[in-house]
Amino acid sequence: MAKNPEIVTVAEIERQYPDEWVLVQITRDHKAHPRVAGRLLAHSADRADLDEPHWRFRAEHPNARLYEFYTGALVAEGFVAIL
């Protein structure tokens, strides 16, 4: 984890890390969208790889707003999700 990673938009993170799980510290939001920009803390194709960075960052910054999400399609091509 970088000491002071640059602040980037969530859209930029989605473009830079396609089909990966990412952990972001949210630094800027907007009334229409609660997660606009932040610092990338970790990324991996395996969600479990984000556990340790998440716990470590949370311990050091208990009031930080964190956002963990997958940048790819949640439903594989050829499948249909029924809610």
N, C-alpha and C positions, 0 to 999 in steps of 0.2 A: 504494500500500500504506500503510495507516494505521500510525502510529508504534507504538501499543500497542493493537491491536484486542482487543475483549472476548473472553472465552472462552465458547464456546457448544458445545452438544452436536452430534454429527454428525447426529442426527435433526433438530435445528433447522435446520442448514445445508441438509439435503435438502428441507425444507419451504420455506425462503426462496428457494432457487435451483433450482427444478424444471427438469429437462432441461438441466442445465449441467455443465460440468467444473469442479471446484473443487480448490484447493490449500490444505491445512490443515496447520498445525503442531500435532501432537498434544501436548497438555499433561496429559491425564489418561486413564488406561486402567483396565481391570478384568481380572481373571484369566479371566473368561468372554468378554470381548470386548476385543481389544487397542487399539481406537480408539473411545473414548467421547466425548471433548471436546477442543477445541483452538481455535486462533486462525485464522480465515479469512484467508488471505494473498492469494488471487486467485480469480476465477471468470469463466467465459466459455462461450459456446455452442461456441466453437472450441477444441479441446484445445491447438492450437499456441500459443495466446495465453498459456498457462501456462508455456511454456518459459523465457522471460526472467525472470519473477518467481521461478521455481524455482531457476534458476542463481544469480541474485543473492542470494537468501536462503541458499542452500546455501553460497555463498562467505563470507557474513558469519557463518553459524552452522553450521559443519561437523558438529556432533554432534546437531543438531536432528532430531527424528523427523517426517518429512513424509509426508503421505497425499494422493495425487492420485486422484480418483475421479469417476465420472459419476453424477449424481443421478437420472437417468431410467431407464427400462427399457432393458436391454441388448439385448433381442430385441424388435424391432418387433411391434406387434399384428398377428396374422394369420400370424406366422412361428413355426417351432418350431426350437429349438436341440437338436442331437444331439451329445452328448459322447462 
